[in-house]
Amino acid sequence: MAASEQTARVYQTTSPRGLDRDLPPMRLWRKAKKLGIWDPEQIDFSQDILDWRQLSDQERESLLHLTSLFQAGEESVTLDLLPLIQIIAAEGRLEEEMFLTAFLWEEAKHVELFRRFLDEVADDHSDLARFHGPNYRTIFYQELPEAMSRLATDNSPAAQAQASVTYNMIVEGVLAETGYHAYYATLARNSILPGMQQAVSNLKSDEARHLAYGVFLLSRLVAEGGDEIWRLIEDRMTLLLGPAIGIITDFFDTYDPMPFGLELEEFTEFATRQFQSRIQRIERARHQTLAEICQSTGAE
């Protein structure tokens, strides 16, 4: 390293700037340290194994279907997050980068959890990509990896906004939360698979922090980029809502009758509410300063 490079570099935490502990990512970092320390290997699946054997073939198939959507989805978000972390690091946003290290670690734990369920409870080692229909492939095989990989060559606010909308608002904010609702409706209402109930509760807590960061990131980008970034975010969310709802519809169309008494309308309405909630929260940033965004995001 040249002498000029050695003297040019400044370490934030040994400079007068230090760490801004009031930034939303730092509040989320503290929550991740406190609430995110759970081990997929410690989930007790002993009763789940017994419950699984008592399910009908159609009930097992629907749970395999739901789990396959989560399994590939969690692997996808684990694989695809790194370019965003690299951009945040390159921009010198240390507080955000610190939280994102927990973010990526938690996504990797989710991958492990669902695979452990498939191995030990379902005892299924088949190719579960058979459950990945056209709408699912549109988002997880095309839109998500393309939006995230673009960040490797395009670090613009527009590219960051498109990536975060796809990752945080659609995949996590609409699909994952609707999927957790489906697990609850299936497992808790029927008093089965207590280990998986606990696991899903842990995952949902993790994802709440991820969503809070996504809201902060997109709000910051809107505050910095104005209406041009807002319109891009709005257009992207609207574009992806169709295939997101399509994934839910595809799931229900596979079964007649639908196991566990689930009804399509409940879940499409839930997903639509999540969509509206996310887009309204981001829209507020059009009329907020960055300081106001920092006060409100991630504090709940």
C-alpha positions as CSV (number, residue, x, y, z in Angstrom):
1,M,0.0,0.0,0.0
2,A,1.3,3.4,-1.0
3,A,2.1,5.9,1.7
4,S,-0.6,8.3,0.5
5,E,-3.2,5.5,0.8
6,Q,-2.0,4.7,4.3
7,T,-2.5,8.3,5.4
8,A,-5.7,8.8,3.5
9,R,-7.7,6.2,5.3
10,V,-9.7,7.2,8.3
11,Y,-11.2,4.7,10.8
12,Q,-14.6,6.0,11.9
13,T,-14.5,4.5,15.4
14,T,-11.1,6.2,16.2
15,S,-12.2,9.5,14.7
16,P,-14.3,12.2,16.5
17,R,-17.3,10.8,14.7
18,G,-17.3,7.4,16.5
19,L,-20.6,5.5,16.3
20,D,-24.0,7.0,16.1
21,R,-25.9,4.8,18.5
22,D,-29.2,6.5,17.8
23,L,-29.3,5.6,14.1
24,P,-32.1,3.0,13.4
25,P,-29.6,0.4,12.2
26,M,-27.8,0.6,15.5
27,R,-31.1,0.2,17.4
28,L,-31.8,-2.8,15.2
29,W,-28.2,-4.1,15.9
30,R,-28.9,-4.0,19.6
31,K,-32.1,-5.9,19.1
32,A,-30.4,-8.5,16.9
33,K,-27.8,-9.1,19.6
34,K,-30.5,-9.6,22.2
35,L,-33.2,-11.4,20.3
36,G,-31.5,-13.1,17.4
37,I,-29.4,-15.5,19.4
38,W,-31.3,-18.8,18.8
39,D,-29.9,-22.0,17.4
40,P,-31.8,-24.0,14.7
41,E,-30.2,-27.1,16.1
42,Q,-31.8,-26.6,19.5
43,I,-35.4,-26.6,18.2
44,D,-37.1,-29.7,19.7
45,F,-38.7,-31.5,16.8
46,S,-39.5,-34.7,18.7
47,Q,-43.3,-34.1,18.9
48,D,-43.3,-32.7,15.3
49,I,-42.0,-36.1,14.1
50,L,-44.9,-37.8,15.8
51,D,-47.4,-35.3,14.5
52,W,-46.1,-35.6,11.0
53,R,-46.8,-39.3,10.9
54,Q,-50.5,-38.6,11.9
55,L,-51.1,-36.2,9.0
56,S,-52.8,-37.3,5.8
57,D,-50.9,-37.5,2.6
58,Q,-52.5,-34.3,1.3
59,E,-51.7,-32.4,4.6
60,R,-48.1,-33.5,4.4
61,E,-47.9,-32.5,0.7
62,S,-49.3,-29.0,1.4
63,L,-46.8,-28.5,4.3
64,L,-43.9,-29.7,2.0
65,H,-45.2,-27.2,-0.6
66,L,-45.2,-24.3,1.9
67,T,-41.8,-25.3,3.3
68,S,-40.2,-25.6,-0.1
69,L,-41.2,-22.0,-0.9
70,F,-39.5,-20.9,2.3
71,Q,-36.5,-23.1,1.9
72,A,-35.6,-21.8,-1.6
73,G,-36.6,-18.3,-0.6
74,E,-34.3,-18.2,2.4
75,E,-31.4,-19.6,0.4
76,S,-32.0,-17.0,-2.3
77,V,-32.0,-14.1,0.1
78,T,-28.9,-15.5,1.8
79,L,-27.1,-15.7,-1.6
80,D,-28.3,-12.4,-2.8
81,L,-27.7,-10.0,0.1
82,L,-23.9,-9.6,-0.2
83,P,-23.8,-6.9,-3.0
84,L,-26.0,-4.6,-0.9
85,I,-23.7,-5.1,2.1
86,Q,-20.7,-4.2,-0.1
87,I,-22.3,-1.0,-1.3
88,I,-23.3,0.1,2.2
89,A,-19.7,-0.6,3.3
90,A,-18.2,1.3,0.3
91,E,-20.4,4.3,1.2
92,G,-18.9,4.4,4.7
93,R,-22.2,3.6,6.5
94,L,-20.6,1.6,9.3
95,E,-23.7,1.5,11.5
96,E,-25.7,0.0,8.7
97,E,-23.0,-2.4,7.7
98,M,-22.8,-3.7,11.3
99,F,-26.5,-4.5,11.4
100,L,-26.3,-6.1,7.9
101,T,-23.8,-8.6,9.3
102,A,-26.5,-9.8,11.7
103,F,-29.0,-9.7,8.9
104,L,-27.0,-12.1,6.7
105,W,-26.2,-14.4,9.6
106,E,-29.9,-14.7,10.5
107,E,-30.9,-15.5,6.9
108,A,-28.3,-18.3,6.9
109,K,-29.8,-19.7,10.1
110,H,-33.2,-19.7,8.4
111,V,-31.8,-21.8,5.6
112,E,-30.5,-24.3,8.2
113,L,-33.8,-24.4,10.1
114,F,-36.0,-25.3,7.1
115,R,-33.6,-27.9,5.8
116,R,-33.5,-29.5,9.2
117,F,-37.3,-29.7,9.2
118,L,-37.2,-31.3,5.8
119,D,-34.5,-33.8,6.9
120,E,-35.7,-34.7,10.4
121,V,-39.5,-34.2,10.4
122,A,-40.6,-34.6,6.9
123,D,-37.8,-37.0,6.0
124,D,-38.0,-35.8,2.5
125,H,-35.1,-35.6,0.1
126,S,-36.9,-35.2,-3.2
127,D,-36.6,-32.4,-5.6
128,L,-38.9,-29.8,-4.1
129,A,-38.5,-27.4,-7.1
130,R,-41.6,-29.2,-8.4
131,F,-43.5,-26.7,-6.2
132,H,-41.9,-23.6,-7.8
133,G,-44.4,-22.4,-10.3
134,P,-44.1,-19.6,-12.9
135,N,-44.9,-16.8,-10.4
136,Y,-42.5,-18.1,-7.9
137,R,-39.8,-18.4,-10.5
138,T,-40.5,-14.8,-11.7
139,I,-39.6,-13.4,-8.3
140,F,-37.0,-15.9,-6.9
141,Y,-35.3,-17.1,-10.1
142,Q,-35.4,-13.8,-12.0
143,E,-36.4,-10.5,-10.3
144,L,-34.6,-10.9,-6.9
145,P,-31.3,-12.3,-8.2
146,E,-31.2,-9.8,-11.1
147,A,-32.0,-6.8,-8.9
148,M,-29.4,-7.8,-6.3
149,S,-26.6,-8.8,-8.7
150,R,-27.0,-5.5,-10.5
151,L,-25.6,-3.8,-7.4
152,A,-22.2,-5.3,-8.2
153,T,-21.9,-2.9,-11.2
154,D,-24.5,-0.2,-10.4
155,N,-24.4,1.4,-6.9
156,S,-26.8,4.2,-7.8
157,P,-29.7,5.1,-5.5
158,A,-32.1,3.9,-8.2
159,A,-30.5,0.4,-8.3
160,Q,-30.4,0.3,-4.5
161,A,-34.1,1.2,-4.3
162,Q,-35.1,-1.5,-6.8
163,A,-33.1,-4.1,-5.0
164,S,-34.5,-3.2,-1.6
165,V,-38.1,-3.1,-2.8
166,T,-37.7,-6.6,-4.3
167,Y,-35.9,-8.0,-1.3
168,N,-37.4,-6.2,1.7
169,M,-40.8,-5.1,0.7
170,I,-42.0,-7.9,-1.6
171,V,-40.0,-11.0,-0.6
172,E,-40.0,-10.3,3.1
173,G,-42.8,-7.8,3.6
174,V,-45.4,-9.5,1.5
175,L,-44.5,-13.1,0.8
176,A,-42.6,-14.1,4.0
177,E,-45.1,-12.5,6.3
178,T,-48.0,-14.1,4.5
179,G,-46.1,-17.4,4.7
180,Y,-45.7,-17.0,8.4
181,H,-49.4,-16.4,8.7
182,A,-50.0,-19.6,6.7
183,Y,-47.8,-21.5,9.1
184,Y,-49.7,-20.1,12.1
185,A,-53.1,-20.9,10.5
186,T,-51.9,-24.4,9.8
187,L,-50.0,-25.3,12.9
188,A,-51.2,-23.2,15.9
189,R,-54.9,-23.4,15.0
190,N,-54.6,-27.2,14.7
191,S,-52.2,-27.6,17.7
192,I,-49.6,-29.5,15.7
193,L,-45.8,-29.4,15.2
194,P,-44.9,-27.3,18.3
195,G,-41.2,-27.2,17.3
196,M,-42.0,-25.6,14.0
197,Q,-44.3,-23.2,15.7
198,Q,-41.5,-22.0,17.9
199,A,-39.1,-21.8,15.0
200,V,-41.5,-19.7,12.9
201,S,-41.9,-17.4,15.8
202,N,-38.2,-16.9,16.0
203,L,-38.0,-16.4,12.2
204,K,-40.8,-13.8,12.3
205,S,-38.9,-11.8,15.0
206,D,-35.8,-11.8,12.8
207,E,-37.7,-10.7,9.7
208,A,-39.3,-7.8,11.6
209,R,-35.9,-6.3,12.1
210,H,-35.0,-7.0,8.4
211,L,-38.2,-5.2,7.4
212,A,-37.5,-2.3,9.7
213,Y,-34.1,-1.9,8.0
214,G,-35.6,-2.0,4.6
215,V,-38.1,0.7,5.5
216,F,-35.2,2.8,6.8
217,L,-33.1,2.3,3.7
218,L,-35.9,3.1,1.3
219,S,-37.0,6.0,3.4
220,R,-33.4,7.4,3.4
221,L,-33.2,7.0,-0.4
222,V,-36.5,8.8,-0.8
223,A,-35.4,11.6,1.5
224,E,-32.1,12.0,-0.4
225,G,-33.5,11.4,-3.9
226,G,-36.9,12.9,-3.8
227,D,-39.9,12.1,-5.9
228,E,-37.9,10.4,-8.7
229,I,-36.9,7.6,-6.2
230,W,-40.4,7.5,-4.8
231,R,-41.9,6.9,-8.2
232,L,-39.4,4.2,-8.9
233,I,-40.2,2.5,-5.6
234,E,-44.0,2.7,-6.2
235,D,-43.7,1.4,-9.8
236,R,-41.5,-1.5,-8.7
237,M,-43.8,-2.5,-5.9
238,T,-46.8,-2.4,-8.2
239,L,-45.0,-4.4,-10.8
240,L,-44.2,-7.2,-8.4
241,L,-47.5,-7.4,-6.5
242,G,-49.0,-9.4,-9.3
243,P,-46.6,-12.3,-9.2
244,A,-46.5,-12.1,-5.4
245,I,-50.2,-12.6,-5.2
246,G,-49.9,-15.2,-7.9
247,I,-47.6,-17.3,-5.7
248,I,-50.3,-17.4,-3.0
249,T,-53.0,-18.3,-5.6
250,D,-50.9,-21.0,-7.1
251,F,-50.5,-22.6,-3.7
252,F,-54.2,-22.8,-3.2
253,D,-55.0,-23.9,-6.8
254,T,-52.9,-27.0,-6.2
255,Y,-55.3,-28.5,-3.7
256,D,-59.0,-29.4,-3.8
257,P,-60.0,-29.4,-1.1
258,M,-57.4,-27.2,0.6
259,P,-56.0,-29.0,3.7
260,F,-56.3,-27.6,7.2
261,G,-59.4,-25.6,6.3
262,L,-57.3,-22.7,4.8
263,E,-59.1,-20.3,2.6
264,L,-57.5,-18.3,-0.2
265,E,-59.3,-15.0,0.5
266,E,-57.8,-14.8,4.0
267,F,-54.3,-14.9,2.6
268,T,-54.7,-12.7,-0.4
269,E,-56.3,-10.0,1.8
270,F,-53.5,-10.4,4.3
271,A,-50.9,-10.0,1.6
272,T,-52.6,-7.0,0.1
273,R,-52.8,-5.3,3.6
274,Q,-49.1,-6.0,4.0
275,F,-48.4,-4.4,0.6
276,Q,-50.5,-1.3,1.4
277,S,-48.8,-1.0,4.9
278,R,-45.3,-1.1,3.4
279,I,-46.0,1.4,0.6
280,Q,-47.7,3.9,2.9
281,R,-44.7,3.8,5.3
282,I,-42.3,4.5,2.6
283,E,-44.4,7.3,1.1
284,R,-44.2,9.2,4.4
285,A,-40.5,9.8,3.7
286,R,-41.5,12.2,0.8
287,H,-42.5,14.6,3.5
288,Q,-39.9,13.9,6.2
289,T,-36.4,15.0,6.8
290,L,-33.7,12.3,7.3
291,A,-33.6,13.3,11.0
292,E,-37.3,12.6,11.3
293,I,-36.9,9.3,9.5
294,C,-34.2,8.3,11.9
295,Q,-36.4,9.1,14.9
296,S,-39.3,7.0,13.8
297,T,-37.8,4.0,12.0
298,G,-36.8,0.9,14.0
299,A,-37.7,2.4,17.3
300,E,-40.8,0.3,17.9
